[in-house]
Amino acid sequence: MRAPPSLAAAFAFASLVSGPARNAAQSPSLPIYEREVFTYPAIERRNPFQPLHLGTQTGPRFEDLTLSGVLYHQGLGSVATLTDRQTGRRYRVREHDMLGEVRVVRIRPEEVDFAITSFGVRREETLRVRREGTKP
């Protein structure tokens, strides 16, 4: 989109004039465009321009997840398998992965630590692998 010729000519004229003549050439009728840029670090902060609730895109609720299994390897990194009890969908996650509002903090041989952030409040939870024949 191009600016109207009169506006473009006024800006071109104002940029050519310097010193006291420039101040006289600038009038309050000419708009001054300034752009403000915002950046938000992704660590521990929510982007205020994102809605609080994104529907089904937020992932499963933490309360619906169970830890199905862990593939543990100290050197290469570990993978945990989580199952959503409501939908039956399985998720494979590594340390520092995000799953909706849940961040995987640490994976150990039989349990996984999570940090859950809901509406700016953070809490930590741990899920353990349930063995066959044991009570929850």
Secondary structure as UniProt FT lines:
FT   HELIX           5..16
FT   HELIX           20..25
FT   TURN            28..29
FT   TURN            48..49
FT   HELIX           55..58
FT   HELIX           62..64
FT   STRAND          65..71
FT   TURN            74..76
FT   STRAND          79..84
FT   TURN            85..87
FT   STRAND          90..93
FT   TURN            95..96
FT   STRAND          98..99
FT   TURN            100..101
FT   STRAND          102..107
FT   STRAND          111..118
FT   TURN            119..120
FT   STRAND          121..128
FT   TURN            132..133
//
